Each structure stands twice: as C-alpha cells, then as structure tokens.
Amino acid sequence: MNKLYFCAITNLIFIDLKDEINGFLAAPTIWDSNTIFFGLHAFELPKKSVNFNDLSRLENQIKDIYVLGKRVERFFEFQILNSKIFDLRISNLQIFEDKKTLGELDFILKEKDTNQSIHVELVYKFYVYDPSYKNELSRWIGPNRRDSLLEKIDKLKSKQLPLLYKKRTQDILNGKYIPTKNIIQKVCYKASLFVPKNLLGSTFPKINNDCIKGYYITLKEFASNKYETKYFYSPQKQFWPVDPIKNEAWFSYQEILPQIKKFIKNKKAPLVWMKTDKGIEQFFVVWW
C-alpha cells in the first residue's frame, strides 16, 4: 500500500507516496550543472521516472520519518538505486572520532561508465524573497526567517564538504575500499521559491527561475474578502513537495481560516494550496 494517511481539519486525506517522490524529483536545482555557484558544482538527479512497482522497502524506511529533509534523503537514495548511471556506495555516513560526532556525509556515488566517485550533499529548501535585504542573494530566506540561502551555502563550504578531507573520514572510506584521492564533490540543491505577489512574473538574477512556484502574503491580505469564495488546503510540511493538482480534498475559506490563524499565532508560516477557476495557486501566509 503506497498511500500515507493524515488528518487535516476533520477529514482523512490520502497522499500517495508516488506523488511525494515525483514532487521531489520534479523540483529544480537552484543552480544548474552548467553553473558554478560560489565555487560549488551542481548535481542533478537523473530525470527519468523510476520504477514504482515495489515501494515496500522505501515505505518501511520512512514510515516513522516525518521530517521533510530526512524523507527526501530516502527519495534521493531510491532514485539512485534505480539509476542505470550511478551506483550507491555510501548513504548518510556519520563520522565519529573519540566519541565525538564530526559530521555526516550524505552520499557517495560511483558513475558506472567512468568509475568516478562523487560525494553529493543533498539540500531541499523552501525560500521566500524578502526585498528588504540589500544584497540580492541575501533576500532568499526561510518562510519563518530561521534560515537562508547564504547561510546554507556557508555551512556547505565551511563544514559539510570539508568533512570529506578530514583524516578520520579518509580512514573510514579507505577501510570501505572507497578511494579518496580523486573523489569530486557536488551539491544537489533543490528549491521551491516564493516571491511577493506583486513580483510574480519578474526575473530574479543568479538563481534558476524555474524554482519559483508561487508567492507569499500576510494574514491581513489573506483575511480580505477576495479569498472568501475560493477553496483551500494546507499540507503538512512533509508533503510540501507534492504537486497540489494531486490533492482531492478542499476546504472553504471559513474552514481553513482558523487553521491559518493558529499557525500565525505560533509564528509559523503555512503553505496553502488554493483552487481557482483558472487552476491551483500555492502561497505562504507569513506571520512577519
């Protein structure tokens, strides 16, 4: 059985695991393989659809995992295991030294045709664009203002990628018969981006504009009467990657508004899917 169950308001909703995986795979990287971003090379997953005939192992892996970042790691692994291009050598390898955790390597792959080993760090983020920041790239921040694109880039460059070259890491990899001299490093940095509503249709420099999925508004804007005739759904974060066209349960404005207000009271920005006569829109309602 490939569907996951969860409650929204008073109804039981069905989310198909295939839709989760496809949503993750469809998310573009924030820079493409032809671009070097702050010295980082992009890794792009094979785009060919995977074989969904047997998802039982994956279902067992993620049945108790609700954190989005951890779920998409398993989706990445599933795609690689079904790939004709790569072999999976390492997945989520924690590095310890003297009982202290130095960090974790997300994945080490081997390209089948060339035998090239590749260390890949996986990132999947949802950002909104705040024009109040002076620096263009500083404007991409988490919807709850707790993280940002540049903060993550700094962490990748200063902590996550250098971990590969620590002596303890090299010893562990050599012990697993993984040669360390010629490993190359890449980042699979997928992103879904949301901009102020008045900037929809604008072009944003230095990032892949295919990542732009919608817009964001304040609670005051959402409380205006122009939304009262629409229908809505607010997915749990673990299901944010799902294409909203797959959703079958919709709630009236009067039903969804108390849920949105509760998020805002707790200083959490919910993602909202809205069904209109022209299709489905998605946006964040921000508390700031």
N, C-alpha and C positions, 0 to 999 in steps of 0.2 A: 504494500500500500504506500503510495507516494505522496499522500496529502498530509499536511500538518494542520492541526486544529488549534484555534484560539478564539477567545471571546472579544467582541467589540460591542460596546453598549450592552444590548441584551440578546444579540443574535450570535449564533455559531457560524463562523466563517471558515471556508476551506481554501487553503493556499497550497497549490501543487508544488512539490519540490522541484519539478522540472522548470516551472516558471521562475523560481528563485535562481536556479543555476543559469538559465538563459538570460535573466536580467543582469546578473553579474557579468556574464561573458559579453553581453552587448554594451556594457559601459565602456566608453572610450578611455584611453590613457590621456593624461593631462598634457603630455607632450608625446610626439610620435617617434618612431625609430629613426627617422631622418634628422632628428633634432637632438642636440646635446644641451641639457638643461642644468645649469650650474655644475657642469662637468659630469653630469650623470647621464648614462645611456639608458634608453627605454627598452623594456622587454614587453613584447606584445604577444599575448596568448594566441595560439592557432585559432582561427576564426571558424573552422569547420565544426559543424554540430557534432556533439559527442553521442555515443550510443547509450540510450536511456533504457535499454532492455532490462538491466539489472542494477537497481539502485539500493538494494538491501544493505550492502556493506556501508555505503555512504549514510543511509538512514540511521544505521546503528551508531555511526561515528558522531552524528550531530544531534541525536535525539535529546541530549541533555545540554546542548550548547545553544545559548540564546544571544550571545554577544555577536554582533554583526561581523566584526573583524575576524573572529575565530571561525565563523561559519564559512566566510569566503575563502579562508585558507584551505578548507576542505574541498571547496568547489574548484579552486585552482589545482589542487592535487588531483582531483578526479579528472580534470581536463588533460593534465599531463599524462596520467596513467592510460588515458585513451588516445594519446597522441602517437602518430607514426613518425614524428620528428624528434622527440625527446625521450630519454629515459630518466626516471626519477631516482636520484642517488641518495639524497638527504631531504628530510622533511622535519621542520621545527626542531632542530638540534640545539639543545641547551648546553652551554659551555660553563663548566664549573672548575674552579681552582681553589684549593684549600677551603672547601665547603662554602665558597662564595660564588654566586652566580655572576658571570661576566656578561652574559647576554645570550641571545638566541639567533641562530642562522635560520632564515625562513626556508629556503630551498636551495639545493644544489642539483642541477640537471646536467645531463650529458647529451649533446647533439649527436644523433646516431650517425649521420653521414660523415662528420668530421672528427668525432670523439672529443670535441671541445667541451670542457667543463664550464658551467656558468653558475655563478652564485646570484640568485634572484631574491631581492627583498620585495614583498608584496604590500601595497598600500591601497586602500579603497576608502575615499573620503567624500563627504558631502560638505560643500562650502557655499557660503553666500558672499556676495560682493558688497563691501561697505565703502562707498566713495569718500567717506570722511578721512580715510588714511591718505597720507601724502604720496607714499610710494605705491606704484601700480600693483605690484605683486603682494604687497602687504595687505591689500584690500580683500584678499580671499581668506575668509575666516570661518570657523565652525559656526553653525547656526545658534549655538549657545555661547559663543565668544570664548570658548575654553581652549581652542587650538587654532592653528593657521597653517597655510601652505608653507610659508617660510620657516616656521618653527619645525615642521616635519622635515623639510629639506635639510635644515641644520642638524637635526637628530640623525638623519640618514648618513650625512657626511662625517659627523664627529663621533658617532657611537656605533651605529648598526653595521655599516660597511667596513670600517676599520677592524671590527671584531675578527674578520676572516684572517687577518695578518698577525694576530697575537700568537705567541709561541704555543700556548696551550691549545688553541684552535687547530693550529697546524699539526700538532702532535696527534690530536684526536682524528683528524681527517686522514693523515698518513696511516694511522692504525686501521682505518677502514678501507685502505687501498685506494684512496682518492688523491691523486697527485695534486699538489698545491701550488706548484711553480707557475703554471700557465692558466689558472682559473681567471676568467673575466667576470666582471660584476655589472649587473644591470638592475634596474628598478621597474617593476610593473606597478605603475602609479595610476590606478583608475580613479575617476572622479565624476561626480554629478554636481553641477554648479547651478546656482540660483541667483538671479540678479534683481535689483529693484524693478518693479513692474514698468516704470517709465523708461527703462533701459533695454527692455526686450527688443530684439532686432538689431541692437548695437553690436559692433565688433570689438572684442577685447584682446589687447595685444599680449603676446608672449605665452598664451595658453591655447590649447586646442578648443576652438569654439564649438565643436561637436559635443563637448561635455555639458553645454548649457541645456538644462532640462526644464527650467521653469523660472519662477520669480518668488519674491517674498513680500509680505505685507505685515502691518501691525494688527493687533487685536481691534484697535479703533476702526481700521479700514474694513476688517472682516465683519464688524458689527453694523456696517452700513446696509441699507435696505436693498442694494443691488445684488446681494448674495442670497436673499431670502427665498427665492424661487428655485434655487439650484439644489443638487443632491451631492452628498459628500461621503468620503470615507477617510479615516486617519489610521494608517497602518502602524503596527508596532515597528520599532527600528529594525529588527532583524529582517523585516520584509520590505524595507525601503527599496531594494534593487528591483523588485518585481514591476513589470510593466503594468501600469494601472488599468490598461484595457482588459487585463485578465480578471479584474475584480468584478464580482457579481452581486455584491451587497452594497446598497447605497442608503444613506440616511438623510432625512430632511435637515434643513438648516436649524430648525428648532430642536432636533435631536442631537445634532453634532455640537452646537454652540456650548452647552455646559461642559462637554469633554474638553473643548479647546480652552475654555476659561480655566479649567483645572490645571492644564499644562502650563498656561501662562502664569498662574498664581505660584506655581512651583519653579518658575524661571526655566522652563523647558520649552523649546520651540518645536511644535509638532509639524510633521509633514502631512499635508492634506491633498487628497485627490478630489477633484470637482468635476462632475459630469455636466456638460452643457449641450445645447443643441448642435454645436459645431464639433464636439468631441470631448476629450478629457484633458483638463489642465491640472498641473501639480504645482504646489507652492508651500512655503513655510509660513507659519504665523509666528513672528518673533516677539519676544517679551521686552526687548530693549528699545 
